Amino acid sequence: MLKPPAGKNKFLLLSVICYLLSVFLSGCALTGPYVSEEEIRRAGTELKVKALKFQIDYLVKVNNIGYKLLLKLPEEDKKKDFVYSGLLLSKIDEYFVKLYHLSSSNGVVVTGVVEDSPAKGAGVIAGDVIKSIENLPINDLSDAAYVLNHKAPGQLVELEVLRSTTKINLGFRLGSKPLDVSFRMVDEQEVNAGAMPNLIVVTYGLMRFTKSDDEVAAVLGHELAHITKGHHLKGSGIDFISMLAGLAAGIGANKVSPGSGDAVMRSVSAAFSSRFSQDFEREADYFGLKYVYLAGFNIEAGVDVWERFAIEIPQSMTRNFFSTHPSSPERMVRLKKIVEELNGQNNPASVIVPHSQPQK
């Protein structure tokens, strides 16, 4: 009796095994409840809405802390009175419709209201759709910006908002802020923050890293000091990047907080592309903690967050990093001395002049 070649037997055996595996895997794929494409789509939308709420919560938190610092700046760091409403606005899309149960995807919605702001005092709340300001229809963010920027601090502004299905008329007098600065979030996981002349941005990674409002204030205070001291005008770049209280590490900004347009995106990308000198970083450390102190935050958090950063993210101590930022040990010692000096002052609003580094 003739026997099939050995190679043919192996081929037949392999074919049988592959067939049985395909049957087994097909059976596994069919076990459990059936999930339709529509159910998957709805679940995806629900997750995006929850993610949007998560982002907005961080955005409101950053603005609450940022404006508390901004409005407590000492007189010598104030430029002039800029219009301030406390409104955080965004163009409506399908996810805002679901988050706030809106009837339409057209127009501008309030995503948050800064604490103790004029808009907060007037009763504006998140989810209000801005239909008009001063009887001018508001269809886009640019419409709202145009109307508000043509008003002056102290002037009365009238809003018509749609809350659920009810139209409500609200009015308040515009406040003032000493610098034309706004605060944004960047959808990045890097622990990072950056500043430009009129913009401070922080990443979601930084917000997860910080453990308290005091630590966030320490970061924002440092960024604010870069602006008040004009470092963008004195340095080689128009802005700077910092990683946690001024510690640098470049990232690309892909997404910013809800409602940001292309112009803001370009600004954010620029804010994460330049660096300042070590002397500028030392000055920002010094005055940044002063701003934190004047706003009523715990300035020791500035030391805590920097120390934890140096421990948990030790790449900040590399040689390249030293070229634009003080070394980790130096910075930690200096920050502790700044805290001691601030806590020992009888008049915290007095001007503090950073001590110069001894010449080597």
Secondary structure, DSSP 8 states (H G I E B T S, - for coil): -----HHHHHHHHHHHHHHHHHHHHHHHHT-S----HHHHHHHHHHHHHHHHHHHHHHHHHHHHHHHHHHTT--GGG----EEE--EEEEE--HHHHHHHT-S-S-SEEEEEE-TTSHHHHHT--TT-EEEEETTEE--SHHHHHHHHHTS-TT-EEEEEEEETTEEEEEEEE-EEESS--EEEEE---SS-EEEETTEEEEEHHHHHH--SHHHHHHHHHHHHHHHHTTHHHHSSSSSEEESTTT---------BSTT--HHHHHHHHHHTT----HHHHHHHHHHHHHHHHHTT--THHHHHHHHHHHHH-GGGGSHHHHTTS--HHHHHHHHHHHHHHHHT-S-TTS----------
